Amino acid sequence: MRDAERIIDKTKIYVKAGDGGDGAVAFHREKYVSKGGPSGGDGGHGGNIVFKVDPGATTLLFFRDHRKFVAKNGGNGSGEKFHGATAEDVVILVPAGTLIRDAETGKIIKDMSDEEPFICCRGGRGGWGNKHFATPTRQVPMFAKNGTKGEERELILELKMLADVGLIGMPSVGKSSILSRISSARPKIAAYHFTTLSPNLGVVRTGGEAGFVAADIPGLIEGAADGAGLGHAFLRHVERCRLLLHVVDISAAEGRDPKEDIRAINHELARYSEQLATRPQIIVANKCDSIDEELVDIPAFEAFVRENGWELLYVSAVTGENLDTLVKTVAERLRDLPPLTVFESEVAEEDIDPAAVLETTVRRENNTFFVEGKWLIDLMGRTNFDNYESLTYFQRALIRHGVIKLLEDKGCTDGHTVNIYDFEFEFIK
């Protein structure tokens, strides 16, 4: 497998919660007990789809080979009031900072930035057994409810790392080297371009339990916002960073102009996100131990930094020069900056409101009225149309949820045909 294939920070998956088990139609049978009554047990609930943060994960590599997650169905009820088994939840572990989006709309459902589990798809509820439908006038109910369907959807998982500080800059300027010197991170480092093929996180200690998280964001080059190099894949990881450390090679050993490098990277940040372009920056002039003033006009460089209102620190990842000052300065700046960005859910209120499930549409074709609605599918699944009492229950549900009134508003009168998912009946007021 090539290294580039390990770049997995956005993927599409399918998830489905389990269906609820069906309620049972049963009656108590016991010697010398002539009227035991209904004893059909309820069905068990289907398993949920639950997302949870895995503190040790930093990529979505697991999902390259795992794209379908289906929870088990609840068990069916049985006689003697025995309930069906409730199915176990399917728990999906993701890195901290993973956004869960609806694949169809692109809207954010949840930002997995805390340790609280998130139920993304709820399992179907178990159906009631016929013991629930016994009344003084209906002592022998011959019907039960089927379990409801579990929720299902296609999702986009997108990782936006949770880092206070992002190290940005052209390849081979020393971002990984600096990160390895100021934190416990041990990124792969070598003297060639694009050594770093995935973002590296490191915890920087500032004394006691205090500290901050820094991330080496690789592959940013000119044209990154259009997909050039590897930067297109990793620009999203900079979005949460509160402070950017813009690393440049002040030695100009490879013939690059530090001022032009800064302009190019900031141009790509601005093209990707206007908000990102305004993020506070500290210019970190690395390799100050090998400055050749014949190659770099230091006064002009410092004037350029001042004109743009940035702070400037000269450091050397090789000798460790000024790295303690860098850590101290970053910690001071972070104290005055807002906390890490947590993205709010973009799912509309009606998408999570149970009343939305009862949305009903009616269309007319000649003298036939077609009624559709997700909730009707579940209702029909719970109805035994060969049983009078069950059919009466179905009719009352149509009245209670406004279907009959909606038909009348659309012009349905006595003698017209009503079709609900191929179940047809003559409308009689």
C-alpha positions as CSV (number, residue, x, y, z in Angstrom):
1,M,0.0,0.0,0.0
2,R,1.4,3.4,-0.9
3,D,1.7,6.0,1.8
4,A,-0.7,8.4,0.0
5,E,-3.4,5.8,0.3
6,R,-3.3,6.3,4.1
7,I,-4.8,9.8,3.7
8,I,-8.3,9.1,5.0
9,D,-10.0,12.1,6.6
10,K,-13.3,12.1,4.7
11,T,-15.4,9.1,3.9
12,K,-19.0,8.0,3.2
13,I,-20.8,5.2,5.2
14,Y,-24.2,3.7,5.5
15,V,-25.8,3.1,8.9
16,K,-29.1,1.4,9.8
17,A,-30.6,0.8,13.2
18,G,-32.4,-2.4,13.9
19,D,-36.1,-2.9,13.4
20,G,-38.3,-3.5,16.4
21,G,-39.6,-7.0,17.0
22,D,-43.3,-7.8,16.4
23,G,-45.8,-8.2,19.2
24,A,-47.4,-11.6,19.6
25,V,-50.9,-12.8,19.4
26,A,-51.3,-15.5,22.0
27,F,-53.7,-16.7,24.7
28,H,-53.0,-18.2,28.1
29,R,-53.6,-21.9,28.1
30,E,-53.6,-23.8,31.4
31,K,-55.4,-26.8,32.6
32,Y,-58.6,-25.9,34.5
33,V,-58.3,-22.3,33.4
34,S,-60.9,-21.8,30.8
35,K,-60.5,-18.1,30.2
36,G,-56.8,-17.3,30.5
37,G,-57.0,-14.2,28.3
38,P,-54.6,-12.7,25.9
39,S,-50.9,-13.2,26.7
40,G,-49.0,-12.0,23.7
41,G,-45.7,-10.4,24.7
42,D,-44.2,-7.3,23.2
43,G,-41.4,-7.2,20.7
44,G,-37.9,-6.1,21.7
45,H,-36.5,-2.8,20.5
46,G,-34.0,-2.7,17.7
47,G,-30.4,-1.7,18.3
48,N,-29.3,1.9,18.0
49,I,-26.4,3.3,15.9
50,V,-24.1,5.1,18.4
51,F,-21.0,7.2,17.7
52,K,-18.3,7.6,20.3
53,V,-14.9,9.3,20.4
54,D,-11.9,7.1,20.4
55,P,-9.1,9.1,22.1
56,G,-6.4,7.1,20.4
57,A,-7.6,7.6,16.8
58,T,-6.3,10.4,14.6
59,T,-7.5,9.3,11.1
60,L,-10.6,7.7,9.5
61,L,-8.5,4.9,8.1
62,F,-10.7,2.2,9.7
63,F,-13.6,3.3,7.4
64,R,-11.7,2.6,4.2
65,D,-12.7,-1.1,4.6
66,H,-15.7,-0.7,6.8
67,R,-18.5,1.3,5.2
68,K,-21.7,-0.4,6.3
69,F,-23.0,-0.6,9.9
70,V,-26.3,-2.4,10.6
71,A,-27.7,-3.1,14.1
72,K,-29.6,-6.2,14.8
73,N,-33.4,-6.4,15.0
74,G,-35.3,-6.8,18.3
75,G,-36.7,-10.2,19.0
76,N,-40.4,-11.0,18.5
77,G,-42.7,-11.3,21.4
78,S,-44.1,-14.7,22.3
79,G,-46.9,-16.3,24.5
80,E,-47.2,-16.1,28.2
81,K,-46.3,-12.3,28.0
82,F,-42.7,-13.0,27.2
83,H,-41.0,-10.0,25.7
84,G,-38.7,-10.2,22.7
85,A,-35.0,-9.4,23.4
86,T,-33.8,-5.9,22.9
87,A,-30.9,-5.8,20.4
88,E,-27.5,-4.4,21.3
89,D,-26.4,-1.1,20.0
90,V,-23.7,-0.8,17.3
91,V,-21.0,1.5,18.6
92,I,-18.8,3.3,16.0
93,L,-15.6,4.8,17.2
94,V,-14.3,7.9,15.5
95,P,-11.4,10.4,16.2
96,A,-12.2,13.5,18.2
97,G,-13.2,16.3,15.9
98,T,-15.1,14.2,13.4
99,L,-18.1,15.9,11.8
100,I,-21.1,13.7,11.0
101,R,-22.9,15.0,8.0
102,D,-26.1,13.9,6.2
103,A,-24.9,12.6,2.8
104,E,-27.9,13.9,1.0
105,T,-28.0,17.4,2.3
106,G,-24.4,17.9,3.5
107,K,-25.8,19.3,6.8
108,I,-23.9,18.8,10.0
109,I,-25.7,16.4,12.3
110,K,-23.1,16.2,15.1
111,D,-19.6,17.5,15.9
112,M,-17.9,14.7,17.8
113,S,-15.8,17.0,19.9
114,D,-16.6,15.7,23.4
115,E,-16.7,12.3,25.1
116,E,-20.5,12.0,25.1
117,P,-21.9,9.2,23.0
118,F,-24.2,10.2,20.2
119,I,-27.2,8.2,19.0
120,C,-27.3,8.9,15.3
121,C,-30.0,6.4,14.3
122,R,-32.6,5.0,16.8
123,G,-33.7,1.4,16.7
124,G,-37.3,0.7,16.0
125,R,-39.6,0.2,18.9
126,G,-41.0,-3.2,19.7
127,G,-44.6,-3.8,18.8
128,W,-47.2,-4.4,21.4
129,G,-48.6,-7.9,22.0
130,N,-52.3,-8.5,22.0
131,K,-52.4,-8.3,25.8
132,H,-52.4,-4.5,25.4
133,F,-55.6,-4.4,23.4
134,A,-57.9,-6.3,25.7
135,T,-60.9,-4.2,26.9
136,P,-64.2,-5.1,28.6
137,T,-65.8,-5.1,25.2
138,R,-62.8,-6.7,23.3
139,Q,-61.8,-9.6,25.4
140,V,-60.3,-11.7,22.7
141,P,-58.1,-9.3,20.6
142,M,-56.8,-11.2,17.5
143,F,-54.2,-8.6,16.5
144,A,-50.9,-7.1,17.7
145,K,-48.6,-4.4,16.6
146,N,-45.6,-5.0,14.4
147,G,-42.3,-3.4,15.4
148,T,-41.4,-0.1,13.8
149,K,-38.5,0.3,11.3
150,G,-35.1,1.4,12.6
151,E,-33.8,4.7,11.2
152,E,-31.2,4.5,8.4
153,R,-29.2,7.0,6.4
154,E,-26.0,7.6,4.5
155,L,-23.4,9.7,6.3
156,I,-20.3,11.7,5.5
157,L,-17.6,11.5,8.1
158,E,-15.2,14.4,7.9
159,L,-12.3,14.8,10.3
160,K,-11.4,18.4,11.4
161,M,-8.7,17.9,14.0
162,L,-9.0,19.3,17.6
163,A,-5.8,21.4,17.8
164,D,-5.3,24.8,19.5
165,V,-2.3,25.6,17.3
166,G,-1.6,24.7,13.7
167,L,1.8,24.7,12.2
168,I,1.5,25.7,8.5
169,G,4.0,26.5,5.8
170,M,5.6,25.1,2.7
171,P,7.1,21.6,2.6
172,S,10.5,21.0,4.2
173,V,10.5,24.2,6.3
174,G,10.7,22.3,9.5
175,K,7.2,22.0,10.8
176,S,7.5,18.4,11.9
177,S,10.9,19.0,13.4
178,I,9.6,21.9,15.5
179,L,6.6,19.8,16.7
180,S,8.9,16.9,17.7
181,R,11.0,19.3,19.8
182,I,8.2,21.1,21.7
183,S,5.9,18.1,22.2
184,S,5.8,14.3,22.7
185,A,4.9,13.8,19.0
186,R,7.3,11.7,16.9
187,P,6.5,12.4,13.3
188,K,8.5,10.9,10.5
189,I,11.2,13.4,9.4
190,A,13.5,13.4,6.4
191,A,15.1,15.8,4.0
192,Y,12.6,15.5,1.1
193,H,9.2,17.0,0.2
194,F,5.9,15.6,1.5
195,T,7.5,13.4,4.1
196,T,4.4,14.1,6.3
197,L,1.4,12.4,4.7
198,S,-1.0,12.9,7.6
199,P,-1.5,15.6,10.2
200,N,0.5,14.9,13.4
201,L,-0.8,15.9,16.8
202,G,1.3,16.7,19.8
203,V,0.5,17.9,23.4
204,V,2.8,20.7,24.4
205,R,3.3,20.9,28.2
206,T,3.6,24.4,29.8
207,G,3.9,23.3,33.4
208,G,1.9,21.1,35.7
209,E,-1.3,20.0,33.9
210,A,-1.4,23.1,31.7
211,G,-0.6,22.9,28.0
212,F,-2.0,23.0,24.5
213,V,-2.4,20.8,21.4
214,A,-0.4,21.5,18.3
215,A,-0.8,20.0,14.9
216,D,1.6,19.9,12.0
217,I,-0.5,20.5,8.9
218,P,1.3,19.0,5.9
219,G,1.3,19.6,2.2
220,L,0.3,23.3,1.9
221,I,1.7,24.7,-1.4
222,E,0.5,27.2,-4.0
223,G,-2.7,25.9,-5.5
224,A,-3.6,23.8,-2.5
225,A,-7.2,25.1,-2.4
226,D,-7.6,23.7,-5.9
227,G,-6.2,20.3,-4.9
228,A,-2.5,20.8,-5.7
229,G,-0.1,18.8,-3.6
230,L,-1.6,17.3,-0.4
231,G,-2.8,20.6,1.0
232,H,-6.4,20.2,-0.4
233,A,-6.9,17.2,1.8
234,F,-5.6,18.9,5.0
235,L,-6.8,22.5,4.8
236,R,-9.9,21.4,6.8
237,H,-7.7,20.5,9.8
238,V,-6.7,24.2,10.2
239,E,-10.3,25.4,10.6
240,R,-10.5,24.7,14.4
241,C,-7.0,26.1,15.2
242,R,-7.1,29.2,17.4
243,L,-3.6,30.3,16.5
244,L,-1.4,29.6,13.4
245,L,2.3,29.2,13.6
246,H,3.5,30.1,10.1
247,V,6.8,28.4,9.6
248,V,9.3,29.6,7.0
249,D,12.8,28.6,6.1
250,I,14.7,31.8,6.9
251,S,18.0,30.3,5.7
252,A,16.6,30.2,2.1
253,A,18.9,27.2,1.6
254,E,16.6,25.9,-1.2
255,G,16.5,29.3,-2.9
256,R,13.0,30.2,-1.8
257,D,12.0,33.7,-0.7
258,P,10.3,33.6,2.8
259,K,8.1,36.6,2.0
260,E,6.7,34.9,-1.2
261,D,6.2,31.7,0.7
262,I,4.1,33.5,3.3
263,R,2.1,35.3,0.7
264,A,1.4,32.1,-1.2
265,I,0.2,30.1,1.8
266,N,-2.0,32.9,3.1
267,H,-3.5,33.3,-0.3
268,E,-4.5,29.6,-0.2
269,L,-6.0,30.0,3.3
270,A,-8.0,32.9,2.1
271,R,-9.3,31.0,-0.9
272,Y,-10.3,28.1,1.3
273,S,-12.0,30.2,4.0
274,E,-12.2,34.0,4.6
275,Q,-12.5,33.3,8.3
276,L,-9.3,31.2,8.2
277,A,-7.4,34.1,6.6
278,T,-8.1,36.3,9.6
279,R,-6.9,33.8,12.2
280,P,-4.0,35.1,14.4
281,Q,-0.5,34.2,13.1
282,I,3.0,34.1,14.5
283,I,5.7,34.0,11.9
284,V,8.2,31.3,13.0
285,A,11.5,31.9,11.1
286,N,13.1,28.4,11.4
287,K,16.8,27.5,10.7
288,C,18.0,30.8,12.1
289,D,21.2,29.0,13.0
290,S,22.2,28.9,9.3
291,I,21.1,32.3,7.9
292,D,23.0,33.5,4.9
293,E,22.4,37.3,4.7
294,E,23.6,37.3,1.1
295,L,20.5,35.1,0.3
296,V,18.0,36.8,2.6
297,D,17.4,40.5,3.1
298,I,16.6,40.3,6.9
299,P,15.6,44.0,7.3
300,A,13.2,43.7,4.4
301,F,11.8,40.5,5.7
302,E,11.2,42.0,9.2
303,A,9.6,45.1,7.7
304,F,7.3,42.9,5.7
305,V,6.2,41.1,8.9
306,R,5.6,44.3,10.8
307,E,3.6,45.8,7.9
308,N,1.2,42.9,8.2
309,G,0.9,43.1,12.0
310,W,2.3,39.7,12.7
311,E,4.6,38.6,15.5
312,L,8.1,37.3,14.6
313,L,10.2,34.7,16.3
314,Y,13.5,33.3,15.1
315,V,14.0,29.6,16.1
316,S,16.1,26.6,15.2
317,A,14.6,23.1,15.4
318,V,18.1,21.7,15.1
319,T,19.8,23.6,18.0
320,G,16.6,24.3,20.0
321,E,17.2,28.0,20.0
322,N,14.2,30.1,21.2
323,L,11.9,27.1,21.2
324,D,11.1,27.7,24.9
325,T,10.3,31.3,24.0
326,L,8.0,30.0,21.3
327,V,6.1,27.7,23.7
328,K,5.8,30.5,26.3
329,T,4.6,33.0,23.7
330,V,2.0,30.6,22.3
331,A,0.6,29.8,25.7
332,E,0.2,33.5,26.5
333,R,-1.6,34.3,23.2
334,L,-4.0,31.3,23.7
335,R,-5.1,32.7,27.0
336,D,-6.6,35.7,25.2
337,L,-8.2,33.8,22.3
338,P,-11.7,32.2,22.1
339,P,-12.0,28.5,22.7
340,L,-11.8,25.8,20.0
341,T,-14.6,26.0,17.4
342,V,-17.3,23.4,17.9
343,F,-19.7,23.2,14.9
344,E,-23.4,23.4,15.7
345,S,-25.8,21.0,14.3
346,E,-27.4,22.2,11.0
347,V,-30.2,19.7,11.1
348,A,-33.5,21.6,11.0
349,E,-35.8,21.3,14.0
350,E,-38.4,19.5,11.9
351,D,-35.9,16.8,11.0
352,I,-35.7,15.7,14.7
353,D,-39.3,16.6,15.7
354,P,-41.3,13.4,16.1
355,A,-44.3,15.2,14.5
356,A,-42.4,15.4,11.3
357,V,-42.7,11.6,11.0
358,L,-46.5,12.2,10.5
359,E,-46.1,14.3,7.4
360,T,-48.7,13.2,4.9
361,T,-49.1,13.9,1.2
362,V,-52.2,13.4,-0.9
363,R,-52.3,13.5,-4.7
364,R,-55.2,12.9,-7.1
365,E,-55.3,10.9,-10.3
366,N,-58.8,11.0,-11.9
367,N,-61.0,9.6,-9.1
368,T,-58.3,7.9,-7.1
369,F,-56.6,9.6,-4.2
370,F,-53.0,8.4,-3.4
371,V,-52.0,8.9,0.3
372,E,-48.3,8.7,1.2
373,G,-46.3,9.2,4.4
374,K,-43.5,7.4,6.2
375,W,-45.6,6.9,9.3
376,L,-48.3,5.2,7.2
377,I,-45.8,2.5,6.2
378,D,-45.2,1.7,9.9
379,L,-49.0,1.9,10.7
380,M,-49.8,-0.6,7.9
381,G,-47.1,-2.9,9.1
382,R,-48.9,-3.1,12.4
383,T,-52.3,-3.7,11.0
384,N,-53.9,-7.0,10.3
385,F,-56.4,-6.1,7.5
386,D,-58.1,-9.5,7.8
387,N,-59.2,-8.7,11.3
388,Y,-62.1,-6.4,11.9
389,E,-60.8,-4.9,15.2
390,S,-57.4,-4.3,13.7
391,L,-59.0,-2.6,10.7
392,T,-61.0,-0.4,13.0
393,Y,-57.9,0.6,14.8
394,F,-56.3,1.6,11.5
395,Q,-59.4,3.7,10.6
396,R,-59.3,5.5,13.9
397,A,-55.6,6.3,13.4
398,L,-56.4,7.9,10.0
399,I,-59.0,10.1,11.6
400,R,-56.8,11.0,14.6
401,H,-53.9,12.0,12.5
402,G,-55.9,14.1,10.1
403,V,-55.8,11.9,7.0
404,I,-59.5,11.9,6.5
405,K,-59.8,15.7,6.8
406,L,-56.9,16.1,4.3
407,L,-58.7,13.8,1.8
408,E,-61.8,15.9,2.1
409,D,-59.9,19.1,1.7
410,K,-58.5,17.7,-1.6
411,G,-62.0,17.0,-2.8
412,C,-62.4,13.4,-1.9
413,T,-66.1,12.4,-1.5
414,D,-68.2,9.3,-1.2
415,G,-67.5,6.8,-3.9
416,H,-63.9,7.9,-4.6
417,T,-61.1,5.4,-4.3
418,V,-58.3,5.9,-1.7
419,N,-55.0,4.2,-2.3
420,I,-52.5,3.9,0.6
421,Y,-49.5,2.0,-0.7
422,D,-51.6,-0.4,-2.8
423,F,-54.2,-0.9,-0.1
424,E,-57.4,0.5,-1.7
425,F,-60.8,1.2,-0.2
426,E,-63.9,3.2,-1.1
427,F,-64.2,6.5,0.7
428,I,-67.4,6.7,2.7
429,K,-67.9,9.7,5.0
